Amino acid sequence: MKNVDEFHLTIQFLGDGIHEQFLPRITEALRSIDFHPFEIKLGAPRRFSNEDRPNGVWIDCDGGDALRDLADRIRKIMDKIGFRPDKPFAAHITLGRYKVLPYLLDSRLRGNDKGGEDDRKRGGRPQPAPKTEAKAFKVDHFYLMESRLAPEGPTYKMIAEFSA
């Protein structure tokens, strides 16, 4: 499980090993983005997985049009300076990642249960969280971050902050 201080919502991954000579150009481009503060509501927890190998837990983030607009503008301006998005934007916060060995997976989670009930409905796939009041937080800044992967987990370093 991650340290709560490391929770983040990635708008665009710029790549591994960005050379320092590009940082002024990146920060200048990001400083040109004007946005107004907005709120993000946290949604239901979900599982990263394919059918046979669950490998993490994440939570939905709904920032409405304001978050989509900010993400679009960041991604477009990064594309203009040569950093193309590696995948479509999907607003989420990763809570943790884990490894499950194939032989530890219960066959019922793979849909091979010979009983009458499909266990995937009980736990093999994300189910809606119990109804609770949505938690929200205000977004009035974003960061350019550096992340470094290590055997004991990633480390993060703030490069620049951009305020509304």
ABEGO torsion letter per residue (X at the ends): XBBAAABBBBABBAEBGBBAAAAAAAAAAAAABBBBBBBBBBBBBBBBBBAABBAEBBBBBBAEAAAAAAAAAAAAAAAAAGBBBABBBBBBBBAEBBBBBAAABBAAAAGABABABBAAAAAABBBBBBBBBBBBBBBABBBBBBBBBBAAEBBBBBABBBBX
